[in-house]
Amino acid sequence: MKVELFRDGKALWLVSAVFFLVAAGNGYAKAAKDQGAPGKPVTINLGDLSGYPLTKVALAQGFFKDEFEKDNITVAVHNFQAGPEEIEALAARSLDFASLGAQPALQGIANKVGIHVVSGLLNASDANGLIVRTDSGINSIADLKGKKVGVPVGTTSHLTLIRQLEKNGLSVQDIELVNLAAGNIPASILTGAIPAAVIFEPGLTGALVNGKGSIKKLDTATGYVRLIDVLVARDDFVKQHPDVAVRLLRVIKRTAIWYNEHSEESLEILTAFLGIDKEVIRPLLASMPPQLALKKEDKTSILETVQYLRKNGIITANVTAAQIFNDAFAKEAGIYDNGKGY
């Protein structure tokens, strides 16, 4: 079995413990067609974000190994701070799949990176939140007017901020938006460089914990925007390896089921990865439950996001449902929204 470790992008803030490794294996659908002859080695390069639990659980439980070891397929997991970095890696063809927020996925599709959304992943509406310094005098979203607000532009947190402002009679022109990398936001608000920020997990929990009372969570994305994190695939990879795509989604489905049935063990796995106290992480996991099947309302929300991105000048192209979603692999993997899928 091959074992590979990758770490892309900048160092992850608060990640002091172990990086889980990836396991490998052999082959692909061609093996079945060739009556058991081993296929050529295939590497699946999978991008992941630090706060997402499913890939960590799949690695720790050996689910990738179970599915792929016999077929000479290696799953290499690359860790990133935020979705826009994964889009760059997909464009550079150094990733084949990536788990990320819908907003960066849409930006990649609009910019013709050559990707589609192949399944949902997590419901992340409660995992994106507005945090403020307790000494800032900010006690409502309306109080953000004229203030510096940090956000990683191009992420689900950016969209959350836009919607929070709009629903409170403001726009991004009414604040001083500070574009910061996700990993830099906790330190920036802790040191007082900015009084407020919108950030996703684990930076959200990390800032609150390390603030020791100096930072508070004012609001989340719930009620402003429905945020579904998704799994995207590079079109040319899945065209060449359609069976591998289906099998990867089967592993994700198996993991989601195990995750929901073994919440304490899953908590221990993410605790080891992030190096944060287990009881601190517990609400983090509760804030982002698995959701693999994209429901009609999820797709509607994602399509509405396209219009918000165009309205705010983040993308210029009008992206259609056909350009965004490819449900074929999920359906074959048993992920679909008809009451029986997951």
C-alpha positions in Angstrom: 0.0 0.0 0.0 1.3 3.4 -0.9 1.1 6.2 1.7 1.4 9.9 0.7 1.2 13.1 2.7 0.5 16.5 1.2 0.1 20.0 2.6 -0.9 22.7 0.2 -1.2 26.4 0.8 -0.1 28.1 4.0 0.1 26.4 7.4 -3.3 25.9 8.9 -4.0 28.1 11.9 -4.5 26.1 15.1 -3.6 22.8 13.4 -1.0 21.4 15.8 -1.6 17.7 15.6 -1.3 15.1 13.1 -2.1 15.2 9.4 -3.9 12.1 8.4 -2.4 10.2 5.6 -3.9 8.7 2.7 -4.0 5.1 1.8 -3.7 3.6 -1.5 -4.6 0.7 -3.6 -4.9 -0.6 -7.0 -6.9 -0.1 -10.2 -10.0 1.0 -11.7 -13.0 -0.1 -13.7 -10.8 -1.4 -16.5 -9.8 -4.2 -14.3 -13.4 -5.6 -14.4 -13.5 -5.2 -18.2 -10.2 -7.0 -18.5 -11.5 -10.0 -16.6 -9.5 -9.2 -13.4 -6.3 -7.9 -15.0 -4.9 -5.1 -12.9 -5.4 -1.6 -14.2 -2.8 1.1 -14.6 -2.0 3.0 -11.4 -4.4 5.9 -10.8 -4.0 8.7 -8.2 -7.0 10.6 -7.0 -5.9 14.0 -5.8 -8.6 15.2 -3.3 -8.6 18.7 -1.9 -10.0 19.2 1.6 -10.5 22.0 4.1 -9.3 21.7 7.7 -12.7 22.0 9.4 -14.4 19.4 7.2 -14.8 16.1 9.1 -15.7 13.4 6.5 -12.3 13.0 4.7 -10.5 12.8 8.1 -13.0 10.1 9.2 -12.6 8.1 6.0 -8.8 8.1 6.3 -8.8 7.2 10.0 -11.3 4.4 9.5 -9.5 3.0 6.4 -12.5 3.4 4.1 -10.4 4.6 1.2 -8.1 1.7 1.7 -11.0 -0.7 1.8 -12.4 0.6 -1.5 -9.2 1.1 -3.5 -6.2 -0.9 -2.2 -6.9 -3.9 -4.4 -7.0 -1.8 -7.6 -3.7 0.1 -7.5 -5.5 3.4 -6.8 -3.9 6.0 -4.5 -6.0 8.6 -2.8 -3.9 11.6 -2.0 -5.5 14.2 0.3 -4.3 17.8 0.1 -5.3 20.3 2.9 -6.1 23.9 2.1 -7.3 26.9 4.1 -10.1 28.0 1.8 -12.0 27.1 -1.4 -10.4 29.7 -3.7 -7.0 28.0 -3.2 -8.6 24.7 -4.2 -10.0 26.2 -7.3 -6.5 27.4 -8.3 -5.2 23.9 -7.8 -8.1 22.4 -9.9 -7.2 24.9 -12.6 -3.6 23.8 -12.4 -4.7 20.2 -12.7 -3.1 19.3 -9.4 -6.5 18.3 -7.9 -9.1 16.0 -9.3 -11.8 16.5 -6.7 -12.3 19.1 -4.0 -14.6 19.6 -1.0 -15.4 23.3 -0.7 -18.2 25.9 -0.4 -20.6 26.5 -3.2 -19.4 30.1 -3.8 -15.8 29.3 -4.8 -17.1 26.3 -6.8 -19.4 28.7 -8.8 -16.6 31.1 -9.4 -14.5 28.2 -10.7 -17.3 27.2 -13.0 -17.9 30.7 -14.2 -14.2 31.1 -14.9 -14.3 27.9 -17.0 -11.9 25.8 -14.8 -13.6 22.7 -16.2 -15.4 21.4 -13.1 -18.9 20.3 -12.0 -20.6 19.8 -8.6 -21.0 16.0 -8.3 -22.6 15.9 -4.8 -23.4 17.9 -1.7 -21.2 17.4 1.3 -22.2 19.4 4.4 -24.9 21.9 5.5 -22.7 24.7 6.6 -25.1 27.5 7.4 -24.3 27.5 11.1 -20.6 27.0 10.4 -20.1 30.5 8.9 -20.5 33.3 11.4 -19.9 37.0 12.2 -17.6 37.5 15.1 -16.7 40.8 16.8 -14.5 42.1 19.5 -16.4 42.7 22.7 -14.8 46.1 23.1 -15.7 47.1 19.6 -19.2 48.5 20.4 -20.6 46.3 17.6 -23.8 44.7 19.0 -25.8 44.3 15.7 -25.1 44.0 12.0 -26.2 47.6 11.6 -23.3 48.6 13.8 -20.9 47.4 11.2 -21.4 50.6 9.2 -18.1 52.4 8.8 -16.2 49.6 10.5 -13.4 47.3 9.2 -14.7 43.8 8.6 -12.4 41.0 7.7 -13.5 38.2 5.3 -11.8 35.8 2.9 -13.1 37.2 -0.4 -14.5 34.5 -2.7 -15.7 32.2 0.0 -19.0 31.3 1.6 -18.2 33.7 4.4 -18.0 36.5 1.8 -21.5 35.6 0.6 -22.7 35.4 4.2 -21.4 39.0 4.8 -23.1 40.3 1.7 -26.5 38.8 2.6 -26.2 39.9 6.3 -25.5 43.5 5.2 -28.3 43.5 2.6 -30.9 42.2 5.1 -30.0 45.1 7.4 -30.2 47.9 4.9 -26.5 48.0 4.2 -24.0 47.0 1.4 -20.3 46.3 1.2 -19.9 50.0 0.3 -21.0 50.9 3.9 -18.2 49.0 5.5 -14.4 48.9 5.1 -14.0 45.3 3.8 -10.6 43.8 4.5 -9.7 40.8 2.4 -7.8 38.4 4.6 -6.8 34.7 4.2 -9.0 32.5 6.3 -6.0 31.5 8.4 -5.1 35.1 9.2 -8.5 36.2 10.4 -8.4 34.8 14.0 -5.0 36.5 14.7 -6.2 39.7 13.1 -9.3 40.0 15.3 -7.5 38.8 18.4 -4.8 41.5 18.1 -7.4 44.2 17.4 -6.3 44.8 13.8 -9.9 44.4 12.8 -13.0 44.7 15.1 -15.2 42.2 13.2 -14.9 39.4 10.7 -17.0 36.7 9.0 -15.3 33.4 9.0 -16.0 29.7 8.7 -14.9 26.7 10.8 -12.5 26.0 12.3 -11.4 29.6 12.4 -14.7 30.6 13.9 -14.4 28.3 16.9 -10.6 28.9 17.1 -11.1 32.7 17.5 -13.8 32.4 20.1 -11.7 29.9 22.2 -8.5 31.8 22.0 -10.3 35.1 22.6 -11.1 34.0 26.1 -14.1 36.3 26.3 -12.7 39.1 24.2 -14.5 37.8 21.0 -18.1 36.9 20.6 -20.3 35.4 17.9 -22.9 37.8 16.8 -24.7 35.8 14.1 -24.4 32.9 11.6 -25.5 32.5 8.0 -28.7 30.8 9.0 -31.6 33.0 8.1 -29.5 34.9 5.5 -28.3 32.3 3.1 -28.5 28.5 2.8 -24.9 27.3 2.6 -24.3 23.8 1.3 -20.7 22.7 0.9 -20.1 20.5 -2.1 -17.8 18.1 -3.8 -16.6 19.1 -7.2 -14.8 17.1 -9.8 -12.5 18.0 -12.7 -14.3 17.1 -15.9 -11.5 15.6 -17.8 -10.5 13.3 -14.8 -14.0 11.8 -14.4 -14.4 11.5 -18.1 -11.3 9.3 -18.1 -12.2 7.5 -14.8 -16.0 7.5 -14.4 -16.0 4.4 -12.2 -13.4 5.9 -9.9 -15.7 8.9 -9.4 -18.6 6.6 -8.5 -16.5 4.6 -6.1 -15.1 7.8 -4.4 -18.7 8.9 -3.8 -19.6 5.6 -2.3 -16.8 6.0 0.2 -18.1 9.5 1.1 -21.6 8.0 1.5 -20.3 5.2 3.7 -18.3 7.7 5.7 -21.3 10.0 6.3 -23.4 7.1 7.5 -20.6 6.0 9.9 -20.1 9.5 11.0 -23.7 10.0 12.0 -23.7 6.6 13.8 -20.4 7.2 15.7 -20.5 10.8 16.7 -18.1 10.4 19.7 -15.5 8.6 17.7 -15.8 11.1 14.9 -15.3 13.8 17.4 -12.1 12.2 18.6 -10.8 12.0 15.1 -11.3 15.7 14.3 -9.9 16.5 17.8 -6.6 14.8 16.9 -6.5 16.5 13.5 -7.2 20.1 14.8 -5.5 19.9 18.2 -8.4 21.6 19.9 -10.2 20.4 23.0 -12.9 17.9 22.3 -15.7 19.9 24.0 -14.8 23.0 22.0 -15.0 21.0 18.8 -18.4 19.4 19.7 -20.5 22.4 18.6 -18.3 22.8 15.5 -19.3 19.3 14.3 -23.0 19.9 15.2 -22.9 23.1 13.1 -22.1 21.2 9.9 -24.0 17.9 9.5 -23.4 15.8 6.4 -25.8 16.4 3.5 -24.8 14.6 0.3 -28.0 14.6 -1.6 -28.7 18.0 -3.1 -32.3 18.8 -2.6 -34.4 21.0 -4.9 -34.1 23.9 -2.4 -30.3 23.4 -2.2 -30.0 23.7 -6.0 -32.3 26.7 -6.0 -30.2 28.4 -3.3 -27.0 27.7 -5.3 -28.6 29.2 -8.5 -29.7 32.2 -6.4 -26.1 32.6 -5.3 -25.0 32.9 -8.9 -27.2 36.0 -9.2 -25.8 37.5 -6.0 -22.2 36.9 -7.3 -23.1 38.7 -10.5 -24.8 41.5 -8.8 -21.8 42.1 -6.6 -19.3 41.9 -9.5 -17.7 38.7 -8.2 -18.5 36.9 -11.5 -19.7 38.2 -14.8 -20.9 35.1 -16.5 -24.5 33.8 -16.0 -24.0 30.2 -14.9 -26.8 27.7 -15.6 -27.8 24.5 -13.7 -26.5 22.4 -16.5 -23.1 24.0 -16.1 -23.1 23.6 -12.4 -24.5 20.1 -11.6 -23.5 16.6 -12.8 -25.7 14.2 -10.8 -24.8 11.1 -12.7 -22.0 9.8 -10.5 -24.0 10.5 -7.2 -27.0 8.6 -8.5 -24.9 5.6 -9.4 -23.3 5.8 -6.0 -26.7 5.8 -4.3 -26.8 9.5 -3.5 -30.1 11.1 -4.6 -33.0 13.0 -3.3 -36.0 10.7 -3.5 -36.3 9.6 0.1 -33.9 6.7 -0.2 -30.6 8.4 -1.0 -28.4 9.9 1.7 
